[in-house]
Amino acid sequence: MKLLALDTAANLCSVAILDVETGTILAEISEDIGKGHAERLMAVIGQVTERANIAIGEIGKIAVSVGPGSFTGVRVGVSTARGFALALKCPVVGISTLEALACDAAKLIPGNSILSIIDARRGELYAQFFGEDGSALSEPMVTTLPQILEQLTERGPDYVLAGSGAPLVNENLDRPLDAAVKAATGSIEAFARLGAVRIADRESPKPLYLRGLDVKPQQGFVLKRQVTE
């Protein structure tokens, strides 16, 4: 079975195809585009299927990043994955950026518990704790640096950091922790391999939004309601 993996949750537009039976990544592309995932994603999917020398109809499963990350980027990836799954009549599974980062960290620095930590801006962090075996030790959360430092004190120092928030954490520790990854999202290979073993739910994956939207109504352009008698 061929699995299509998509990640547009952060600055990257990443696509890969995994041969699940052999465990081989047949092709992958990761472009650092910042924004504009909606305009670029379909072209990248086409390039990856061409490199893998397969037709899109051969895809038997889809894995997609559900965030946390960019609101628009996550929405683009999830809607695209759900559309392909509907057209191809195949299962689709959601993988969080925090899970993918932990997967990368476990591969690079094995045998340690992991704190996946992403800089969410505005003084906040997306975070989740994982055990040595990759099992979740906490729920994904939006938190602050003081709260994370407090939790690390309570949990002990034997953690590896993974994510763009790693430098922020280490800057405030007397003894910095090993940082396996400093990106805002995991590798596309991590999404593919986690997706291969994830069992699809009955419901399609949804974006993992840990905080509300940054957008506010433009009050200066609101027209007063006219009351007619």
Secondary structure, DSSP 8 states (H G I E B T S, - for coil): -EEEEEE-SSSEEEEEEEETTTTEEEEEEEEE-SS-HHHHHHHHHHHHHHHHT--GGGEEEEEEE--SS-HHHHHHHHHHHHHHHHHHT--EEEE-HHHHHHHHHHHHS-SSEEEEEEEEETTEEEEEEE-TTS-BSS--EEE-HHHHHHHHHHH-S-EEEESTTHHHHHTT-SS---EEE-SSS--HHHHHHHHHH----SS-------S--S----GGG--------
